[in-house]
């Protein structure tokens, strides 16, 4: 009987991937808020919090995928 062991790197990769998708979705939801839309109309760009969530989500997704492929 062969036992399939999931490595710690795979678990961390999955967690980072899920967290990254969550952060990106949270940023998307926040970008549709009334305050964020008013700020975007006035300044022409997204708020800093939305951009931080987008960037954090993207970095987390990339690192999570890398860890899954590497392990």
Phi, psi and omega per residue, in radians:
X1 nan 2.208 3.129
X2 -1.655 2.276 3.099
X3 -1.703 2.302 3.087
X4 -1.713 2.033 -3.123
X5 -1.795 2.329 3.073
X6 -1.628 2.209 -3.094
X7 -1.335 2.826 3.124
X8 -1.109 -0.601 3.129
X9 -1.138 -0.627 3.108
X10 -1.176 -0.714 3.130
X11 -1.138 -0.761 3.110
X12 -1.130 -0.704 3.114
X13 -1.068 -0.757 3.120
X14 -1.131 -0.743 3.130
X15 -1.096 -0.737 3.111
X16 -1.151 -0.677 3.122
X17 -1.107 -0.809 3.125
X18 -1.130 -0.756 3.130
X19 -1.111 -0.695 3.128
X20 -1.121 -0.739 3.091
X21 -1.125 -0.704 3.097
X22 -1.086 -0.770 3.123
X23 -1.124 -0.748 3.131
X24 -1.117 -0.722 3.114
X25 -1.149 -0.712 3.108
X26 -1.081 -0.728 3.086
X27 -1.089 -0.711 3.111
X28 -1.107 -0.776 3.117
X29 -1.097 -0.718 -3.131
X30 -1.193 -0.557 -3.132
X31 -1.198 -0.338 3.107
X32 -1.614 0.059 3.137
X33 -1.286 2.757 -3.101
X34 -1.049 -0.799 -3.126
X35 -1.084 -0.746 -3.134
X36 -1.165 -0.667 3.132
X37 -1.186 -0.666 3.081
X38 -1.117 -0.777 3.114
X39 -1.067 -0.704 3.136
X40 -1.151 -0.653 3.106
X41 -1.152 -0.730 -3.085
X42 -1.297 -0.819 -3.037
X43 -1.671 -0.395 -3.117
X44 1.508 0.080 3.128
X45 -2.464 2.885 3.113
X46 -1.198 2.821 3.098
X47 -1.259 2.834 -3.137
X48 -1.105 -0.641 -3.131
X49 -1.140 -0.736 3.118
X50 -1.106 -0.781 -3.137
X51 -1.132 -0.667 3.107
X52 -1.117 -0.688 3.104
X53 -1.175 -0.732 3.098
X54 -1.077 -0.827 -3.114
X55 -1.163 -0.786 3.109
X56 -1.066 -0.712 3.097
X57 -1.127 -0.766 -3.132
X58 -1.128 -0.765 3.132
X59 -1.119 -0.752 -3.142
X60 -1.114 -0.708 3.105
X61 -1.112 -0.800 -3.119
X62 -1.099 -0.789 -3.140
X63 -1.165 -0.690 3.110
X64 -1.099 -0.767 3.110
X65 -1.139 -0.721 3.107
X66 -1.041 -0.782 -3.128
X67 -1.166 -0.615 3.100
X68 -1.186 -0.707 3.140
X69 -1.223 -0.693 -3.085
X70 -1.192 -0.583 -3.059
X71 -1.536 nan nan
